[in-house]
Amino acid sequence: MRKRIKNNISWVGYLDWELETFHGDDYSIKNGSSQNAYLIEEGKTVLIDTVWSPH
């Protein structure tokens, strides 16, 4: 999924609707979570990726 944030910056993350716990059992999530990654295309292309490996 790609959503343009600004002319040369896009969000290319993952929406994880099945995630129920975050950082162990200390935090519960009932509506899923986003895993963010950003694509910057200016001169050189840069991907800032924080999405978990299965996705």
N, CA, C and O atoms as a CHARMM CRD file, in Angstrom:
* protein
*
  220
    1    1 MET  N      0.84600  -1.16700   0.00000 PROA 1      0.00000
    2    1 MET  CA     0.00000   0.00000   0.00000 PROA 1      0.00000
    3    1 MET  C      0.89700   1.23700   0.00000 PROA 1      0.00000
    4    1 MET  O      1.87700   1.29700   0.74200 PROA 1      0.00000
    5    2 ARG  N      0.56500   2.20400  -0.81800 PROA 2      0.00000
    6    2 ARG  CA     1.35600   3.42600  -0.90100 PROA 2      0.00000
    7    2 ARG  C      0.43800   4.62300  -0.77700 PROA 2      0.00000
    8    2 ARG  O     -0.55600   4.73100  -1.49500 PROA 2      0.00000
    9    3 LYS  N      0.77400   5.53200   0.14500 PROA 3      0.00000
   10    3 LYS  CA    -0.00700   6.75100   0.32500 PROA 3      0.00000
   11    3 LYS  C      0.94900   7.94200   0.30600 PROA 3      0.00000
   12    3 LYS  O      1.85800   8.03200   1.13100 PROA 3      0.00000
   13    4 ARG  N      0.73700   8.84200  -0.63100 PROA 4      0.00000
   14    4 ARG  CA     1.61100   9.99900  -0.76600 PROA 4      0.00000
   15    4 ARG  C      1.37400  10.96100   0.38800 PROA 4      0.00000
   16    4 ARG  O      0.24000  11.36400   0.64400 PROA 4      0.00000
   17    5 ILE  N      2.44800  11.33000   1.08600 PROA 5      0.00000
   18    5 ILE  CA     2.37600  12.27900   2.19200 PROA 5      0.00000
   19    5 ILE  C      2.69400  13.67900   1.69500 PROA 5      0.00000
   20    5 ILE  O      2.01800  14.64500   2.04800 PROA 5      0.00000
   21    6 LYS  N      3.71800  13.77600   0.87900 PROA 6      0.00000
   22    6 LYS  CA     4.18300  15.02900   0.30900 PROA 6      0.00000
   23    6 LYS  C      4.71600  14.70100  -1.07500 PROA 6      0.00000
   24    6 LYS  O      4.80300  13.52500  -1.42700 PROA 6      0.00000
   25    7 ASN  N      5.07000  15.68000  -1.85600 PROA 7      0.00000
   26    7 ASN  CA     5.49700  15.46000  -3.23600 PROA 7      0.00000
   27    7 ASN  C      6.45800  14.29100  -3.41300 PROA 7      0.00000
   28    7 ASN  O      6.27600  13.48500  -4.32500 PROA 7      0.00000
   29    8 ASN  N      7.47400  14.17900  -2.56600 PROA 8      0.00000
   30    8 ASN  CA     8.49000  13.14900  -2.75500 PROA 8      0.00000
   31    8 ASN  C      8.55400  12.15000  -1.60500 PROA 8      0.00000
   32    8 ASN  O      9.49400  11.35700  -1.53700 PROA 8      0.00000
   33    9 ILE  N      7.56900  12.17000  -0.69400 PROA 9      0.00000
   34    9 ILE  CA     7.55600  11.27100   0.45700 PROA 9      0.00000
   35    9 ILE  C      6.25200  10.48000   0.46700 PROA 9      0.00000
   36    9 ILE  O      5.16600  11.05000   0.37200 PROA 9      0.00000
   37   10 SER  N      6.37700   9.15400   0.58300 PROA 10     0.00000
   38   10 SER  CA     5.20100   8.28200   0.61700 PROA 10     0.00000
   39   10 SER  C      5.28100   7.34500   1.81000 PROA 10     0.00000
   40   10 SER  O      6.36500   6.92300   2.21300 PROA 10     0.00000
   41   11 TRP  N      4.11300   7.02200   2.37200 PROA 11     0.00000
   42   11 TRP  CA     4.01100   5.98100   3.39200 PROA 11     0.00000
   43   11 TRP  C      3.81000   4.67000   2.65500 PROA 11     0.00000
   44   11 TRP  O      2.90000   4.55600   1.83400 PROA 11     0.00000
   45   12 VAL  N      4.64600   3.67900   2.93400 PROA 12     0.00000
   46   12 VAL  CA     4.55500   2.37000   2.28300 PROA 12     0.00000
   47   12 VAL  C      4.52800   1.26500   3.33300 PROA 12     0.00000
   48   12 VAL  O      5.11100   0.19800   3.13900 PROA 12     0.00000
   49   13 GLY  N      3.85600   1.52700   4.43300 PROA 13     0.00000
   50   13 GLY  CA     3.82500   0.60000   5.55700 PROA 13     0.00000
   51   13 GLY  C      2.81100  -0.51700   5.38800 PROA 13     0.00000
   52   13 GLY  O      2.39600  -0.85000   4.27800 PROA 13     0.00000
   53   14 TYR  N      2.42700  -1.08500   6.51800 PROA 14     0.00000
   54   14 TYR  CA     1.52400  -2.22900   6.54400 PROA 14     0.00000
   55   14 TYR  C      0.51300  -2.02200   7.66200 PROA 14     0.00000
   56   14 TYR  O      0.89400  -1.67500   8.78000 PROA 14     0.00000
   57   15 LEU  N     -0.76100  -2.22700   7.38000 PROA 15     0.00000
   58   15 LEU  CA    -1.80600  -2.17800   8.38900 PROA 15     0.00000
   59   15 LEU  C     -2.05500  -3.59500   8.88400 PROA 15     0.00000
   60   15 LEU  O     -2.49600  -4.45800   8.12500 PROA 15     0.00000
   61   16 ASP  N     -1.77400  -3.82700  10.14500 PROA 16     0.00000
   62   16 ASP  CA    -1.87900  -5.16400  10.72600 PROA 16     0.00000
   63   16 ASP  C     -3.11900  -5.21900  11.61900 PROA 16     0.00000
   64   16 ASP  O     -3.06700  -4.82700  12.78400 PROA 16     0.00000
   65   17 TRP  N     -4.21900  -5.70200  11.07600 PROA 17     0.00000
   66   17 TRP  CA    -5.49000  -5.75100  11.80200 PROA 17     0.00000
   67   17 TRP  C     -5.53100  -6.90600  12.78900 PROA 17     0.00000
   68   17 TRP  O     -6.40500  -6.92800  13.65500 PROA 17     0.00000
   69   18 GLU  N     -4.61600  -7.87000  12.69100 PROA 18     0.00000
   70   18 GLU  CA    -4.64100  -9.04800  13.55000 PROA 18     0.00000
   71   18 GLU  C     -3.75600  -8.91400  14.78900 PROA 18     0.00000
   72   18 GLU  O     -3.78400  -9.78900  15.65400 PROA 18     0.00000
   73   19 LEU  N     -2.97900  -7.84800  14.89400 PROA 19     0.00000
   74   19 LEU  CA    -2.09800  -7.64700  16.03900 PROA 19     0.00000
   75   19 LEU  C     -2.93200  -7.41900  17.29600 PROA 19     0.00000
   76   19 LEU  O     -3.81500  -6.56200  17.31100 PROA 19     0.00000
   77   20 GLU  N     -2.65200  -8.18500  18.34900 PROA 20     0.00000
   78   20 GLU  CA    -3.41900  -8.06300  19.59100 PROA 20     0.00000
   79   20 GLU  C     -2.57200  -7.64300  20.79200 PROA 20     0.00000
   80   20 GLU  O     -3.10000  -7.10700  21.76600 PROA 20     0.00000
   81   21 THR  N     -1.26100  -7.88400  20.72600 PROA 21     0.00000
   82   21 THR  CA    -0.38500  -7.45500  21.81100 PROA 21     0.00000
   83   21 THR  C      0.76500  -6.64600  21.23600 PROA 21     0.00000
   84   21 THR  O      1.17000  -6.84100  20.09000 PROA 21     0.00000
   85   22 PHE  N      1.27600  -5.75000  22.03600 PROA 22     0.00000
   86   22 PHE  CA     2.34000  -4.85100  21.61100 PROA 22     0.00000
   87   22 PHE  C      3.36300  -4.79100  22.73400 PROA 22     0.00000
   88   22 PHE  O      3.00600  -4.44800  23.86100 PROA 22     0.00000
   89   23 HSD  N      4.60800  -5.10900  22.46900 PROA 23     0.00000
   90   23 HSD  CA     5.66300  -5.15500  23.48200 PROA 23     0.00000
   91   23 HSD  C      5.28000  -6.10600  24.60800 PROA 23     0.00000
   92   23 HSD  O      5.29400  -5.72900  25.78000 PROA 23     0.00000
   93   24 GLY  N      4.94200  -7.32400  24.25300 PROA 24     0.00000
   94   24 GLY  CA     4.55000  -8.32300  25.24300 PROA 24     0.00000
   95   24 GLY  C      3.09400  -8.16100  25.64000 PROA 24     0.00000
   96   24 GLY  O      2.29900  -7.58400  24.89700 PROA 24     0.00000
   97   25 ASP  N      2.75000  -8.66800  26.80600 PROA 25     0.00000
   98   25 ASP  CA     1.36800  -8.61000  27.25800 PROA 25     0.00000
   99   25 ASP  C      1.03000  -7.32200  28.00100 PROA 25     0.00000
  100   25 ASP  O     -0.11000  -7.14700  28.43300 PROA 25     0.00000
  101   26 ASP  N      1.99400  -6.41900  28.15800 PROA 26     0.00000
  102   26 ASP  CA     1.75100  -5.17600  28.89200 PROA 26     0.00000
  103   26 ASP  C      0.78300  -4.24700  28.17800 PROA 26     0.00000
  104   26 ASP  O      0.07700  -3.47700  28.82900 PROA 26     0.00000
  105   27 TYR  N      0.73700  -4.30200  26.86100 PROA 27     0.00000
  106   27 TYR  CA    -0.13700  -3.42600  26.08500 PROA 27     0.00000
  107   27 TYR  C     -1.04000  -4.27600  25.19800 PROA 27     0.00000
  108   27 TYR  O     -0.55400  -5.09800  24.42100 PROA 27     0.00000
  109   28 SER  N     -2.33100  -4.08300  25.30900 PROA 28     0.00000
  110   28 SER  CA    -3.24200  -4.81200  24.42200 PROA 28     0.00000
  111   28 SER  C     -3.77900  -3.86300  23.36700 PROA 28     0.00000
  112   28 SER  O     -4.03000  -2.68800  23.63800 PROA 28     0.00000
  113   29 ILE  N     -3.95100  -4.37800  22.17600 PROA 29     0.00000
  114   29 ILE  CA    -4.43000  -3.58800  21.03900 PROA 29     0.00000
  115   29 ILE  C     -5.65800  -4.29400  20.49100 PROA 29     0.00000
  116   29 ILE  O     -5.57300  -5.45500  20.09000 PROA 29     0.00000
  117   30 LYS  N     -6.78500  -3.62200  20.46700 PROA 30     0.00000
  118   30 LYS  CA    -8.01900  -4.25400  20.03300 PROA 30     0.00000
  119   30 LYS  C     -8.38400  -3.92700  18.58400 PROA 30     0.00000
  120   30 LYS  O     -9.21100  -4.61800  17.99100 PROA 30     0.00000
  121   31 ASN  N     -7.78400  -2.89200  18.01100 PROA 31     0.00000
  122   31 ASN  CA    -8.13200  -2.46200  16.65300 PROA 31     0.00000
  123   31 ASN  C     -6.96100  -2.53300  15.68600 PROA 31     0.00000
  124   31 ASN  O     -6.95500  -1.83800  14.67000 PROA 31     0.00000
  125   32 GLY  N     -5.96900  -3.36500  15.98900 PROA 32     0.00000
  126   32 GLY  CA    -4.82300  -3.48100  15.09600 PROA 32     0.00000
  127   32 GLY  C     -3.86500  -2.31000  15.23200 PROA 32     0.00000
  128   32 GLY  O     -4.01800  -1.45500  16.10500 PROA 32     0.00000
  129   33 SER  N     -2.88000  -2.29000  14.35300 PROA 33     0.00000
  130   33 SER  CA    -1.86000  -1.25000  14.41600 PROA 33     0.00000
  131   33 SER  C     -1.24100  -1.05600  13.03500 PROA 33     0.00000
  132   33 SER  O     -1.32800  -1.93100  12.17400 PROA 33     0.00000
  133   34 SER  N     -0.62900   0.07900  12.84100 PROA 34     0.00000
  134   34 SER  CA     0.11100   0.29200  11.60100 PROA 34     0.00000
  135   34 SER  C      1.58600   0.02600  11.86300 PROA 34     0.00000
  136   34 SER  O      2.09500   0.28500  12.95300 PROA 34     0.00000
  137   35 GLN  N      2.25200  -0.48600  10.86300 PROA 35     0.00000
  138   35 GLN  CA     3.69000  -0.64700  10.90300 PROA 35     0.00000
  139   35 GLN  C      4.22800   0.28100   9.82400 PROA 35     0.00000
  140   35 GLN  O      3.93700   0.10200   8.64200 PROA 35     0.00000
  141   36 ASN  N      4.99900   1.25600  10.22400 PROA 36     0.00000
  142   36 ASN  CA     5.33800   2.35200   9.33500 PROA 36     0.00000
  143   36 ASN  C      6.63600   2.14600   8.57500 PROA 36     0.00000
  144   36 ASN  O      7.63500   1.65900   9.10400 PROA 36     0.00000
  145   37 ALA  N      6.57600   2.54000   7.31000 PROA 37     0.00000
  146   37 ALA  CA     7.75400   2.60000   6.44800 PROA 37     0.00000
  147   37 ALA  C      7.54400   3.78100   5.51100 PROA 37     0.00000
  148   37 ALA  O      6.42500   4.03900   5.06700 PROA 37     0.00000
  149   38 TYR  N      8.61000   4.48800   5.21600 PROA 38     0.00000
  150   38 TYR  CA     8.50500   5.68900   4.38900 PROA 38     0.00000
  151   38 TYR  C      9.48300   5.62100   3.22700 PROA 38     0.00000
  152   38 TYR  O     10.62500   5.19100   3.39000 PROA 38     0.00000
  153   39 LEU  N      9.03400   6.04500   2.06600 PROA 39     0.00000
  154   39 LEU  CA     9.85600   6.07900   0.86600 PROA 39     0.00000
  155   39 LEU  C     10.09500   7.53800   0.51000 PROA 39     0.00000
  156   39 LEU  O      9.14700   8.29600   0.30200 PROA 39     0.00000
  157   40 ILE  N     11.36000   7.93000   0.44200 PROA 40     0.00000
  158   40 ILE  CA    11.73800   9.29700   0.09700 PROA 40     0.00000
  159   40 ILE  C     12.45400   9.24500  -1.24600 PROA 40     0.00000
  160   40 ILE  O     13.48100   8.58000  -1.38600 PROA 40     0.00000
  161   41 GLU  N     11.91000   9.94400  -2.22600 PROA 41     0.00000
  162   41 GLU  CA    12.47400   9.93800  -3.58500 PROA 41     0.00000
  163   41 GLU  C     12.91600  11.35300  -3.95300 PROA 41     0.00000
  164   41 GLU  O     12.13400  12.16100  -4.45400 PROA 41     0.00000
  165   42 GLU  N     14.19300  11.62600  -3.68700 PROA 42     0.00000
  166   42 GLU  CA    14.74500  12.94000  -4.00300 PROA 42     0.00000
  167   42 GLU  C     16.24400  12.77900  -4.24200 PROA 42     0.00000
  168   42 GLU  O     16.99600  12.51300  -3.30400 PROA 42     0.00000
  169   43 GLY  N     16.67300  12.93400  -5.46300 PROA 43     0.00000
  170   43 GLY  CA    18.07200  12.67900  -5.79300 PROA 43     0.00000
  171   43 GLY  C     18.34400  11.18200  -5.73600 PROA 43     0.00000
  172   43 GLY  O     18.41300  10.51500  -6.76800 PROA 43     0.00000
  173   44 LYS  N     18.49600  10.66800  -4.54100 PROA 44     0.00000
  174   44 LYS  CA    18.59300   9.22900  -4.30800 PROA 44     0.00000
  175   44 LYS  C     17.29400   8.77600  -3.65200 PROA 44     0.00000
  176   44 LYS  O     16.58300   9.57600  -3.04500 PROA 44     0.00000
  177   45 THR  N     16.99400   7.50400  -3.77700 PROA 45     0.00000
  178   45 THR  CA    15.79300   6.94600  -3.15700 PROA 45     0.00000
  179   45 THR  C     16.17300   6.29900  -1.83000 PROA 45     0.00000
  180   45 THR  O     17.12400   5.52100  -1.75700 PROA 45     0.00000
  181   46 VAL  N     15.41100   6.63100  -0.77200 PROA 46     0.00000
  182   46 VAL  CA    15.68400   6.12000   0.56400 PROA 46     0.00000
  183   46 VAL  C     14.42200   5.46500   1.10400 PROA 46     0.00000
  184   46 VAL  O     13.33200   6.02700   0.99700 PROA 46     0.00000
  185   47 LEU  N     14.56800   4.27200   1.68700 PROA 47     0.00000
  186   47 LEU  CA    13.47000   3.58700   2.34300 PROA 47     0.00000
  187   47 LEU  C     13.77100   3.51400   3.83300 PROA 47     0.00000
  188   47 LEU  O     14.78500   2.94400   4.23600 PROA 47     0.00000
  189   48 ILE  N     12.90000   4.08500   4.65000 PROA 48     0.00000
  190   48 ILE  CA    12.99000   3.99000   6.09600 PROA 48     0.00000
  191   48 ILE  C     11.97100   2.93800   6.50100 PROA 48     0.00000
  192   48 ILE  O     10.76500   3.18500   6.46900 PROA 48     0.00000
  193   49 ASP  N     12.46200   1.76100   6.88400 PROA 49     0.00000
  194   49 ASP  CA    11.58200   0.60500   7.04800 PROA 49     0.00000
  195   49 ASP  C     11.58600   0.13500   8.49700 PROA 49     0.00000
  196   49 ASP  O     12.63000  -0.24400   9.02700 PROA 49     0.00000
  197   50 THR  N     10.41500   0.16000   9.14000 PROA 50     0.00000
  198   50 THR  CA    10.27500  -0.36100  10.49000 PROA 50     0.00000
  199   50 THR  C      9.19900  -1.44500  10.55700 PROA 50     0.00000
  200   50 THR  O      8.71200  -1.77300  11.63900 PROA 50     0.00000
  201   51 VAL  N      8.83000  -1.99800   9.40700 PROA 51     0.00000
  202   51 VAL  CA     7.80900  -3.04700   9.35700 PROA 51     0.00000
  203   51 VAL  C      8.42700  -4.36100   9.81700 PROA 51     0.00000
  204   51 VAL  O      9.55800  -4.67500   9.44500 PROA 51     0.00000
  205   52 TRP  N      7.69700  -5.13500  10.62500 PROA 52     0.00000
  206   52 TRP  CA     8.18700  -6.41700  11.13100 PROA 52     0.00000
  207   52 TRP  C      8.40200  -7.39300   9.99200 PROA 52     0.00000
  208   52 TRP  O      7.67500  -7.36700   8.99900 PROA 52     0.00000
  209   53 SER  N      9.38900  -8.24500  10.13200 PROA 53     0.00000
  210   53 SER  CA     9.83800  -9.12300   9.04900 PROA 53     0.00000
  211   53 SER  C      8.78000 -10.00700   8.40500 PROA 53     0.00000
  212   53 SER  O      8.88800 -10.23200   7.19900 PROA 53     0.00000
  213   54 PRO  N      7.74100 -10.54400   9.10800 PROA 54     0.00000
  214   54 PRO  CA     6.77900 -11.37900   8.36900 PROA 54     0.00000
  215   54 PRO  C      5.95300 -10.60600   7.34400 PROA 54     0.00000
  216   54 PRO  O      5.34400 -11.21100   6.46200 PROA 54     0.00000
  217   55 HSD  N      5.92500  -9.30600   7.44800 PROA 55     0.00000
  218   55 HSD  CA     5.10400  -8.49800   6.54900 PROA 55     0.00000
  219   55 HSD  C      5.96600  -7.81300   5.51600 PROA 55     0.00000
  220   55 HSD  O      5.45100  -7.08500   4.66700 PROA 55     0.00000
